[in-house]
């Protein structure tokens, strides 16, 4: 399975649900749903009377759908990379992989160049020697990437993510 398949499937399901509910509400408002004659009711008569007397459940449903739409929009924007700072730098990423070629199981690495400095992200397995990775980054690799991309005085932020072993749960 590809890396972002879960995000794509989740967004597709939420989007299809919201689209279907929106189309249903619009068609019901226009009295054109399922070819029913104008004024026909889909709900049973007691439920229709209850909702006509107390419309609060419909307001809560509408509020819930608006919140779901906002959360889905935020999710989509984050999946598309909104909020990331800087531009990817292929040279810096290649230098990072070459400098860490002895580390087994590196999942993801990237270097981004922003106005305020470098952002280096690295993902490694739990079995990796994190001390050795940090030592390599601190001693040699980050300095070389700085010199190649900008200059020695460029600030750098390194984010190291260590994956949990399979089968463990967080509390």
N, C-alpha and C positions, 0 to 999 in steps of 0.2 A: 504494500500500500504506500502511496506517495505521502510525502511529508504533510501537505496541507489538505489532504482529502477530507479529513474530519471537519475542517473549517468550511470547505466548499459544500459538503453535504448538509451540514447544519444550517448554513445560510440559505441553501436552496429549500430546505424543509420549512424554515421559519418564513421565508419569502413567499413560498407557495401557500402556506396557511394564511398569512396576512392578505395576500392577493385574493384568495378564495373568500375569506370573510368580508373583505371590502367589496368585492363584486356582488356577493350575496346581499349585503346591506344596501348597496346602490340599487340593485334590481328590485329589492323589496320596497325601497322608497319610491321607485317608479311604477310599482305594481305590475312588473313584467316577469316575475320569477315563475318558472315552470309552466308558463302559459296559463296561469290562473286568471280568472276574470278580475277586474278591478274590485278592490274591497274584500277579496277572499282572504281567509285567515289560515295560516299554516299551523299555528299553535292551537291546542284544544281550547275550548271556550273558557274553562276555569282558569287556565294559565294566562290566557289573554286578559281576562278580567282582573286577575291579580296584578299583572304588569301594568294595566291601565290605571289601577288605583295607586299602586306603589311603584314608581318608575326607578327607584334607587338601584335595583339590581342591574338595570341596563346601563346606568351611569357608571357603576363599578366595572362592568364588563368593558365599556368604552375606555375607561381609565386604564384598565389592565392591558387592553390592546395598544393603546398609545405608549404605555411604558415598554411593552414588548417591542414595538416598532423602534423606539429610541435606543433600547439596548441592542437591537439587531443592527441599527445604523452605526452605533459605536463599534460593534464587533466587525462590521464590514470595513470601516475606516481603518481600524487597527490591522486587519488582514491585508489591506492594500498598502500599508506602510505609512499611514498618516501619523505624524508625531515623531517619526524618526528624524534625527538630526544629522545633517551632512549627506555627502554623496559617497557611494561605495568606491573603493580604490582597489583595483585588481592587483596592482604591483605590491601594495602593502599586504594584501591577503596572501599572495604567492610567497612573499618573504616570511610571513608568519608560518605557513605550512612547511616551508623548507627548514626554518629554524626549529620546528617541533617535529621533525620527521622521525625521531626515535620514540615518540609517544604513541602507544597503540590505541586505536579506537577513537581517534578524534572525530567527533560527529560534525561539528560545524565551526567555522571560524570566519571572521570578517573584519575588515578595517574600513571605517568610514571617516572621511575628512570633513570637519565642520569649521565654522568660523572661530569657535573657541578651542579648537584642538582636535586631537585624534580620539576616536572611540574604537576600541578593540574588543571584540566579543569572541569568546572561545568556549566550546562545550566539550567536556571530556568525560569518560566513564568513571564510575566510582572506583574501579580497580587501578586507575592510573595513579602514579606517584605525583600527587598535587604539589608537594614541596619541590620536586624537580622541575615541574612545569612552571611554577612561580619563579624559581631560581633562574631558569632560562629566560623567562620573560623579563625579569628585573635586570639581569646582568647584561644581556646582549641583544635580544631580539627587538625590544621596544625602541632602544636607541638607534638601531639600524633602520627601522621603519621610519622613525622621526627624521633621520638624516635624508632618507630617500624621498619621502613625501614632502616635507617642508624644511625645517631646520632643527637644531638641537634644543632650542628653547621652547618648542611647541609642547604644550601640556597634553598628556595622554591619560585617558580613563580606560582601564582594563576591566572587563567584566568576565569573570570565570564562573561558568556554570558546571557543577558536577552532577551528573545524572545519578539517580538512585538505582541500586541494583533491582533487577526484575523481581517482582514478588514482594517488595517491601511497601508498606503504607506509611503515609505521614499522619501525624496525630494533630 
